Each structure stands twice: as structure tokens, then as C-alpha cells.
């Protein structure tokens, strides 16, 4: 799986379910930095050690992940995209684009509100 990804990127950005010793070992074997979220609540701790966490790129990657997850969370709950009510790729693509535009407008409103001094 990672052999194809390695050609495109040097780090494997994945979800928390990939924080396993086997996945991290395979990433390191093919010289890919595993940028997965640490699962510190698991018995035995996380497979991601200080070699990865100490770098600034890991911290930046986790902050970017949070921002992206917020967007998809908004789309699922507020824009009602958890269960799409339309059929066909053209309609679903249009709904997704419209919902993303609405999210951008909401985000711009919130950014402008925080930038204006009271």
C-alpha cells in the first residue's frame, strides 16, 4: 500500500487506527515518516515514539488535521452530508461543492468577527 504512496509523498498521513507497531515499522522500512495521530490511551502506549513527535513537521501536520476534521465534521452535522439524500455523482458533487462554499462563508464571517475590534 505505501509503496505507491511513497512515490507521491515522503510521509504517511493516516488516521489513529494506523498507530500500530507493524504499520510504523513498515513505514520506516521504506523511509516514510508516519504522521499518524498518537493513540496514548491504548495499553502499552503509542507506536509513534519521540523520533517522529519531536519534529516541527509532525506538530504542523496534527494542527492541519484538526482543521480538516473540523470542516468534515461541520459538513456531516450542519450541512447534513452524513447521509446524502441525492443519487448520482453530479448531484452529490454539486451538493458537496455548495456545502463547502457555505462552510467557507461561515468561516469567513467568524474570522471577520474576530478581526474587528470591539
Secondary structure, DSSP 8 states (H G I E B T S, - for coil): -HHHHHHH-SEEEE-GGG-SHHHHHHHHHTT-EEEE---TTSTT--S--HHHHTSHHHHHHHHHHHHHHHHHHHHHHTS--SS----SHHHHHHHHHHHHHHHHHHHHHHHHHHHS--
